[in-house]
Amino acid sequence: MTYVIALPCVDVKDKACVEECPVDCIYEGERTLYIHPEECVDCGACEPVCPTEAIFYEDDLPDEYKEWYDVNANFFSELGSPGGAARLGPQSFDEPSVAKLPPQAS
């Protein structure tokens, strides 16, 4: 199981969750943040600090965000498991379905 970042984070990227994550598994894409499903230890520290309420436990994803589990996982298809977001730094791309989204209202 893992936590998942959904649509409300797109074009916001507050990063309060990044500061709370004890295992550095929240990676930054061009327009949103992504939780690595294999690096996440399910501690839940990220969820309560998210100002847009975009983070959900995998089993608690609302129906309208069910595809975001795959969106988060697919972001890592080429990156693999780098073992820490800070070391890798921000990426200049997003998962393809995120990249295609229209700009989100703030």
N, C-alpha and C positions, 0 to 999 in steps of 0.2 A: 504494500500500500504506500501511497505517497500523497503529498499535497499538490495542488494544481493551481496555477494562475490563469484566470479567465479574462474575458473581454474587457471588464472595467479597468484593467491596467493599461490597455493599449493607448498609446499617446500620453500617458500620465507618468509612469515609471517613478513613483515617489521614492522608492528604495529604502523605506523604513524596514521592510522585511529583510533586506540584505544585511542591514546592521544587526538584526536580531538572530539571524541564522547561525547556529553554532558550528555547522559543518561546511559553510561556504558553498551551498549547492544551488544558489539562485543566480542564474546567469543573465546578462544583459544583452538583448538583441537591439536592433535599430529602433523599434517602436514599442517593445514590451519586455517584460522579464519572464524568465522560464525557470521552473524548478526541475532539476535533473531527477528523474524517477528512480534511478539506481543509487544516487548519492544521498537522497533525502532519508533521514532517520525517523521521520514521523513524529518529531518532538512537538510540533504545533506552535512554536514560538513566533512564526511569521504571521499566522492568521489574525490574531487580535490587533496587531499594529498596522495592518493595511488600511489606509484611509478610504480607499474606494471599495472595500469589501470584495476584492477580486480573488481572494485565496480561499480554496475549499479543500477539505479532506476528500480524497478520491470518491469514497462511497457517498459523500454528501453533495456532490455536484448537482446543482439544479438542472432540470431537463434541458433548459435552453443553452447550457454550457457543457453538456456531456461530451461534445467533440473536443473540448479543450484538453482532455487527458492526452489524446493523440497529438494535438498541436504541441503540447509541452514535450512529449517524447520525441516527436519528429524533428524538433529543433536540434536534437543531439545526434541525428543520423550520420552526419559527417564529422561532428566534433568528437563523438565517442564519449568517453568518461574522463575528462581532463583532470579530475581530482581537485577541483577548486576554482571558483569563478574569479577570485581576486588575481590569481596568477595568470589567468587567461585574458582578463580585461574585457571591455565591451566589444561586441561583435558588430560588424557592419552589414548584417543581414537579419532577416526574420524567417520564421517558418513560412512557406509559401502562402498559406491561406491568410496569415496575418499581413503579409506584405501587400496582398490584394485588397485589404479592407479600405474603405474610404476613411478619411480623417475622422477621428472620434471627437465629439464635442466635449469641451472641458467643463 
